[in-house]
Amino acid sequence: MPQSIPQHFVQQWDDTVKLLSQQRESRLEAACTDKGTITGESFTHNQLGALEDTPANTQRHGDTTWSDAAHTTRVALMQDFFQALPVDRADVPKLLANPATTTYPTSLRAAWNRRKDKILFAALLGSVQFKDGSSVALPAGQKIAAGGTGFTKAKIIQAKKLFRANETDGIEDGEELYITYNSEMLEDILSDTQLTSADFMAGKMLQDGAVGGKWMGCTWIPYEGILNVSGTYSTAMWCKSGLVKGTGFVEGTAGIRKDKKNTMQVDMAGSFSALRAEEKKIVQISFV
């Protein structure tokens, strides 16, 4: 049904429409590899497995012995989204600030950015599909169990150990590591005396009351949308090259709906998808 917005009728003490507190920008989009604009219903990510170490050549003029190279192709299906907000024609003359040209587009963009983050985070910890129809979940070896404890220094060290063992920690190959943190993690970190030492203070994280920025070899990204299953949270630490995104289109419009008594409709649509590029480049860290 058409909506009215009587809360925003002209009152002399306010000439704007305020947005309530919310995440407005995408937090994760800059922390992944961009496939660019996607044409079609899906995009693929091709991979070549590691070869065996170069074998010794022990026979002069002998026959060629071929090594086997494993090729795989991962597939991400594009997902379409649409959202619209109405501004009743009878309300427009009563408004000092027209939300159709101000607040509504901003709110729609914020909702779109949050949707992208949900898709990106789900791609980190969910299953990924291959071209042959099979799929793979994040293996147990890449998961750090909650173990009945909160987010601790020991879990950060364990995750970093996994990345080093997998040659994906960025020390030699230029990889960039990221981790998402929510308010529960922030509370655990700021309450842990092992994590609030002098070198932690040197990063001005205690002074700011936040963990954002580079620390422990990772860029920390505030994100309240991490996985929560019955009070057990799971965050992700990942390499930038381990998460791949693709955008089909993004479109925002505003126009009069003749079929709805000249109601102004402001809308936004988009197509987006993401996939996990490699299991060894993602670590799931759970805590309570």
N, C-alpha and C positions, 0 to 999 in steps of 0.2 A: 504494500500500500504506500501511496505518497506520504512523505514525512513532512511535518512542519517543525520549525525550530523556535518556538516561542521564547525559550530561554535567552535568545540572542536578539530579540526585538530591541529597537533603539532605546537606550537609556543613556543619559548624559554622562554618567560616570564611567562609561567604557565604550570605546569605539573600535575594539578589535575582538576577535574570537581566539581564545587561548587554546593551545594544545595541552592536553594532560601529559604527565610524565610517561615517557615511552622511549624505547630504542628507536632512533631515527635513521642512523646510518648502518650499512652493512659492516659487520665486524670481521667477517671471515673472508670476504671476497678478495682482499688484497693478499691473503695468505695462501693462495693456490695458483696453479698454472692455468692460464687462460687459453682455451682453444679458439677464442674469437667468435665471430658470428657463425652460427650453424644454420645450414640450409638442409631441410629434411626433418624426418621424425626422430633421428638419433645421431649420435656421433661415436666414433670408435677411437680407441687408444691402442696402438700396436706396440708390442714389446719383444725384445730379444733376450733370451736367457743368457746367463754367464757361461762362457766356454770353460772347458777343463784347462788347467795350466798347460802351456805349450809343451808337447812331449819331446823327448830326446830323439835326435836323428841318428840312428845307429847303423843304417845300411846305405852304402853309397849306391846311387842309381837304382834304388829299389822302387817298388810300386808306391803310388800315393795312397796314404791312409787318411780318409776324411774324418773330421770330427763332426759331431751332431750339434746343430744349433736349434734350440727350442724357440718357436715363434708362437705367440699368443695374441689375441685381439679381444680387448674388453669393450663393452658396449654400454652407453648411457642413453636411455630413452628420454626424449624431450618431454617436459611437462608444461601444460598450458594453464594460465591463471587469468582471472578477470575479476575486477571489483569496481562497483559504481556507487556514487552517492548522489541523492537528489536534493535540489533546492527548489521548493515550491514557488511558483510564479507570484503568488500572493504575498510571499514573505520578502521578496527582493526589495520592494519599496520601503519596508520597515527596517532595513538593515543599513547601518553605517559602514560596516565592513562586510563586503560580499565574500562569503567563504568559497564560492565557486572559483574565484580568481586568486585566493590567498591561502587560507588554512586547509581547505579540502585537498588541493593538489599535494601539499606538503604531507598531509596525513596519509594519502594514498601511496606516495613514494616511500614513506616510512614503513608501511605495511608490506610493500613489495621487497624492501631491503631485508625485513625480518623473515619473509618467506624464503629468500635466497639463502640466508644463514641456516635455516632449518634443513634445507636440502643439502647444503655443504656439510653440515655436522653429521647428518644421517649417512652421508656417503663415507665419512671417515670410519664409522663404527659398524655400519651395516654390511650386507652382502653385495658383491659385485657380479655382474653377469658377463659371461663370455659369448663370443660370436656363435659358438657351437651349441648354445643353449644351457650349458652348465653354469654353475655359480660357485663362488667361494666366500666363506665368512672369514672374518678376522680370526686367525688361529689363536689357540690358547696361549701359545708361546709369546704372543704379542700383547697379552693382557696381564695386568697386575691386579690381583684380587683385593677386595676391600679388607678382608681379614679382620673385620670388626673394629677397624680403626679409622680415624679421620685421614685427612690429607697430610702426609708427613714428609720430612726430609728424606727418609729412607726410600720412599716410593719415587721421589724425584731421581735419586741416585740409581735406583733399579732401572728406571726408564732410560736414563742416560747410558747405562751399561748396555742395554739392548741395542741402542742406536750405534754405539761404538763397535759392538760385536758384529753388527750388520753392515759396517762401513758406511753408515748413513748419518753420522753425527755432524757432518759439515767441516770437520777438522782438516781434511785433505781434499775434499771434492767441492767445496763451496756451497754445500747444502745450507738452507735456512730452516731452523727449527722454530715451531710455534707451539703454544699450549693455551687452551682456554681455561679461565678460572671464573667461578661464580662467587656469590657472597659467602657460601659455606666454606669454600676453600680459603677465601680471604680471612675469615675468622680463625681458621686453623693455623694459617701462616703467621698472622700477627700475634697469635697466642703461643706459638712454639718458640721457646728460648733459643733453640738451635738455629732457627731461621731468622731470629732478630738479633743477630750478633753485630759486631762492629762493621764487618764488610757489607752486611745487609743495610745497615744504616748509611754506609757510604753511598749507596745507590739512592738515598733519599726516599726509600719506600715507606719507612715508618713515618717520616715527617709528612708525607703526602697521604698516608692512610690508604695506599693503593699498591698494587703489584704490577701495574702496567709498565711496559718497557722491556728492555733486555736484561735478563738475569739467568744465571745457571746455563748460559748458552742458548736460551730460548727467548723469543718475544712473547710476552704474556698478554693475552687478549681477554678483556672482560666480556663474559657472555653468560647470561642467566639461563640459556636454553639447553644446557648440557643434559645428558640422559639422567633421568630419575625414575628408578623402578622401586616402588615401595620404600622409599627413604634411602636406598643405596644409589649414590651418584656415580656417574662414570664420565670422566673428561677424556680428552685426547691430546697427545703430544704427537706432532707430525712434521714431516719435511714438506716444504712448499711444493716440490715436484711430486709428492705422493698424493696430492689432491688436485683433480683436474675439473674445470668447469667449462660450460659452453652456453652461450646465449642465443636464442633463436630471434627474438625481437622484443622490443619494449616500446609501448605506445600509450600515450595519454591524450585524451580528448575532452572537450567540453562543448555541449550543444543543447539546443532546445528540443524537447520531446513533444511533438505535436499530438501524439497519441496519449499523452499524460498531462493534458491541460497546460501545455507550454512549460512544463517543469524543466528546469535546467539540470542536465545530467553531467556530472564530472566523473570520469572513469579512467582506469588504468588497466592495461593488459600486458602480458609478457609470457615468454617461453624460456625455460631454463632447465638445466640439468647438471649433474656432477657425478664423478666416479672416483673410487680409490684406485690409484695407479699401481700401487705395489704394497703388499702386506708388510714387508720389512721396514717400510717408511712410516708406519703408524703404530703407536702404542696407546692402548686403553688403560687408564688409571682409575680404579674404583675406590670409593671411600664412603664412610657413613658419617 
